[in-house]
Amino acid sequence: MVKSKEELLQQLSDCVFEMDDENAADVAKDYIAAGYEALDGVLKGLVDGMNRAGQMYEEEEYFVTDLLVCSDAMYNGLDVLREHLPQETAEGAVNYKCVIGVVEGDTHDIGKNLVRIMLETAGFEMYDLGRDVPLQSFVEKAKDVDAQLICLSTLMTTTMPGMKEVVDILVKEGIRDKVKVMIGGGPLSQAYCNQINADGYAVNATGAVTVAKQLVGMA
């Protein structure tokens, strides 16, 4: 008997939350086999579980090591679901390029990875520099690949000033008008985005897609 969408979404969420990295992929396969939308599986299943785990971490019930196993479970599920996400790249569409990474001094990359996957499925050509990325590297990569967008992520207040530095480097290099800068992460806000003269701020991965499209003129 096929389980309801709600049951399977709950199972996906629980696999992540309960650190069940061995079964996450199987539940994701069951979810797809039942004909349910992959995007909901990602957002209302896997991401929901990661958000619950993050809450436990904030309440000091989970440790960093627990979050890592939770993220393993999330990625195992994502590996199955991502190929079923709706692709928005149309024939003859402009090839928008985006450089993404976590700014220097921060190694938290779960949110960044999710945004990368969402932007990929929205038709962006993604260049992922990883985490703890030297600030100059964002600009160098953007110049190398002729990117229209740089996405900067951090979960730490101590590394936030690095985002302003990237904007300043773009100005110094004379390409600020060619490259849009989007920022995201826990301690950030639209007010901080305005303060450092970045172009856009996203609260979450789905919001990031909307903002990114607006910035490059896809929306």
C-alpha positions in Angstrom: 0.0 0.0 0.0 1.4 3.4 -1.0 1.9 5.8 1.9 0.4 9.2 1.8 2.5 12.2 0.8 2.3 13.5 4.4 3.6 10.2 5.8 6.6 10.1 3.5 7.4 13.7 4.1 7.4 13.0 7.8 9.6 10.0 7.3 12.1 12.1 5.2 12.1 14.8 7.9 12.6 12.1 10.6 15.5 10.4 8.8 17.4 13.7 8.9 16.3 14.7 12.4 17.0 11.2 13.8 20.4 10.9 12.0 19.2 7.9 10.0 21.6 8.4 7.1 21.2 4.8 6.0 17.5 4.9 5.3 17.1 8.5 3.9 17.8 7.5 0.3 15.3 4.5 0.4 12.6 6.8 1.8 13.4 9.3 -0.9 13.1 6.5 -3.5 9.7 5.5 -2.1 8.6 9.1 -2.2 9.5 9.5 -5.9 8.0 6.1 -6.8 4.7 7.2 -5.3 4.7 10.1 -7.7 5.0 13.0 -5.3 6.8 16.3 -6.1 10.6 16.2 -5.5 10.7 19.9 -4.5 8.2 19.3 -1.7 10.3 16.3 -0.7 13.4 18.5 -0.4 11.7 21.5 1.4 9.0 19.9 3.5 10.9 16.7 4.1 14.7 16.9 4.2 15.0 20.6 4.9 12.3 20.4 7.6 14.3 17.7 9.3 17.5 19.8 9.1 15.6 22.8 10.5 14.4 20.7 13.4 18.0 19.5 14.0 19.2 23.1 13.9 16.7 24.0 16.6 18.0 21.2 18.8 21.6 22.4 18.2 20.6 26.0 19.3 19.0 24.5 22.4 22.3 22.6 23.0 20.6 19.2 22.8 22.5 18.3 19.6 26.3 18.8 19.1 28.1 19.7 15.9 28.9 16.0 15.3 25.1 15.3 15.4 24.4 18.0 12.8 27.0 16.4 10.5 25.3 13.1 10.6 21.9 14.9 10.1 23.4 16.6 7.0 24.7 13.2 5.7 21.1 11.9 5.9 19.9 15.1 4.1 22.4 14.7 1.3 21.7 11.0 0.8 18.0 12.0 0.3 19.0 14.9 -1.9 21.0 12.7 -4.2 17.9 10.8 -5.0 15.5 13.8 -5.2 17.6 16.3 -7.1 17.4 14.6 -10.5 13.6 14.8 -10.2 13.5 18.5 -9.5 11.9 20.6 -12.3 14.6 21.9 -14.6 13.9 25.5 -15.8 16.6 25.8 -18.4 14.8 26.6 -21.6 16.2 26.2 -25.1 18.1 29.3 -26.1 18.0 30.7 -22.6 20.8 33.0 -21.5 23.4 31.1 -19.5 23.5 32.8 -16.1 26.6 32.0 -14.1 26.9 32.2 -10.3 29.9 31.9 -8.0 28.9 30.7 -4.5 30.7 30.0 -1.3 31.0 30.4 2.5 33.1 33.4 3.4 36.6 33.1 4.9 36.6 32.0 8.6 33.3 30.0 8.4 33.0 26.3 7.7 29.2 26.0 7.9 28.0 25.0 4.4 24.7 23.2 4.7 22.7 26.3 3.8 25.1 27.2 1.0 24.9 23.7 -0.5 21.1 23.8 -0.5 21.1 27.2 -2.2 23.5 25.9 -4.8 21.2 22.9 -5.6 18.2 25.1 -5.8 19.9 27.6 -8.2 21.2 24.8 -10.3 17.7 23.5 -10.8 16.5 27.1 -11.6 19.0 27.1 -14.5 22.1 28.8 -13.2 25.5 27.5 -14.0 27.0 27.2 -10.5 30.7 27.5 -9.5 30.9 26.3 -5.9 34.1 27.5 -4.1 33.2 25.6 -0.9 33.6 26.9 2.6 36.2 29.2 4.3 36.8 30.9 1.0 39.4 33.6 0.7 37.6 36.8 -0.2 39.6 37.6 -3.2 38.8 34.2 -4.6 35.1 35.1 -5.1 36.1 38.0 -7.3 38.8 36.1 -9.2 36.4 33.3 -10.0 33.7 35.7 -11.1 36.2 37.3 -13.5 37.4 34.0 -14.8 34.0 32.6 -15.7 32.3 36.0 -16.4 29.7 35.4 -13.7 26.7 37.7 -13.3 26.2 36.8 -9.6 28.2 36.1 -6.5 26.4 34.4 -3.5 28.0 34.8 -0.1 27.0 32.8 2.9 27.9 32.8 6.6 26.4 31.7 9.9 28.8 33.7 12.0 28.7 37.3 13.0 32.5 37.4 13.1 32.8 36.7 9.4 30.1 39.1 8.2 32.5 41.9 7.5 34.1 39.7 4.8 31.0 40.2 2.7 31.5 44.0 2.6 35.1 43.3 1.6 34.0 41.3 -1.4 31.7 44.2 -2.5 34.7 46.6 -2.0 37.0 44.4 -4.0 34.5 44.4 -6.9 34.4 48.2 -6.8 38.2 48.4 -6.7 38.5 46.0 -9.6 36.1 48.1 -11.6 33.5 45.3 -12.2 30.9 46.2 -9.5 28.4 47.1 -12.1 28.7 43.8 -13.9 28.4 41.5 -10.9 25.4 41.3 -8.5 26.1 40.2 -4.9 23.5 38.2 -2.9 24.1 37.4 0.8 22.4 34.9 3.1 22.8 33.1 6.4 21.5 33.1 10.0 22.8 36.4 11.4 22.2 38.5 8.3 19.3 40.8 7.4 18.0 43.1 4.7 19.4 46.0 6.8 22.9 44.5 6.7 22.6 43.9 3.0 21.7 47.6 2.5 24.5 48.7 4.8 27.3 46.9 2.8 25.7 47.8 -0.6 25.1 44.2 -1.6 22.3 43.7 -4.2 20.1 41.1 -2.5 19.4 39.2 0.7 17.6 35.8 0.9 16.0 34.4 4.1 16.1 30.8 2.8 17.0 28.6 -0.2 13.7 29.1 -2.0 13.8 32.8 -1.4 17.4 32.8 -2.8 16.1 31.5 -6.1 13.5 34.3 -6.4 16.1 37.0 -5.4 18.8 35.6 -7.7 16.4 35.6 -10.7 15.4 39.2 -10.1 19.0 40.3 -9.8 20.1 38.8 -13.1 16.9 39.7 -14.9 15.5 36.1 -15.2 12.3 36.9 -13.3 
